[in-house]
Amino acid sequence: MVAGTAPIEPDGSTTPSDAAAQMERCCAIVAQAIADLGGNIADTVRTCIYLTDRADFAAIAPIHGKWFGAARPATTTVIVSGFIRPEWKVEIEAEVMEP
């Protein structure tokens, strides 16, 4: 499981811009974490997306599909009141099963 993946850049700063850019960064972090453990993002069976604004769903859904489309994981999206860093708009968790 890759948990609590937030839009954090390598220098520790927050990915600037909108929810779509932050979702792209979160997915890249998840993919790298899975690869670092010897897995493949295509083996993702479940994701959970946390958003601070339901209006951002239309922008982040295609990005989720781009990264996880081959896996077609069960996905839950939860609207939350906020995150530790107020500039974060999205976080994602992923569960992977090795074949």
N, C-alpha and C positions, 0 to 999 in steps of 0.2 A: 504494500500500500504506500502510495505517495500522498502524504497528508499536508493540509494547510499550505498549499503552494500559492504564494502571493506574488504580485508584480514587482519583484525586486531585481534591480540591475546588478551586475557583478561588483560594482563599487559600493553596493548597499543602499543606493538611492532608489526611489520609487520610479517605475516606468512612467514617463510623463504622458500626458494626453488623455485620451478617452478610454472607455471600457474596452473597446475593440483592441487597442494597442496593448492594454494591460492583459487582456485574455490571451493574446498572441504570446506575450512574454511568459505567462503562467504555463501555457501549453508547452512551450519550448523547454521550460525548467522540468516539467513532468517527463517529457520525452527523454531528456538527458539523464534524469535520475533513473528511469527505467533502464535505459541503455547501460548506465554505469553499473547496474546490478546484473547485467547480462540478459536482460529481458528485451521485449519488443513491444512498442506501443500498440501494435496490432493485436496483442493479447490482452488488452484492457477489457475488463468485463463490467465495470461500473465506474461512473464518475458522479461527483456531486459538485455543483457550481453554486457559489454563494455570490449574490449580487446586492448592491445597496439600492439600486433603482431598477424596478421592473421594466422601465422603458428601454433599458440597455440590452434586454434579451434579444431583440431583433438584430442588434449589431454583433453580439458575441456568438449566437447560435451557428452562423456559417463558419466561424473560426473553429468552434468545437468540431463541426463536421469535417473540416479540412484535416485536422489532426487525428481525430478518432473515427472518421468515417468507415475505414476498412474494418474496424473492430465492432462497430455498432453496439457500444456498451449501453446497458441500462443507465439512464441519466436522471438525476433529480436536480432541480434548480430551486434554491431557497432564497427568498428575499430577506435580508438582514438589515438591522438598523445602522450598522457600521462595523469597522475593523479597528485594530490597534492603531494603525496609521490612518488618519481621516481621509487622506488622498487616495487610498485604495478604493477601487470600485468593484473588484472581483477577486475571488480566490477559488481554487479548484482542488479537489481531491480525486485520486484515481486508484482503482484496485486492478491488479493484473494477476492472471493465472497463467502459469507456464504450461505449455502443452505437454 
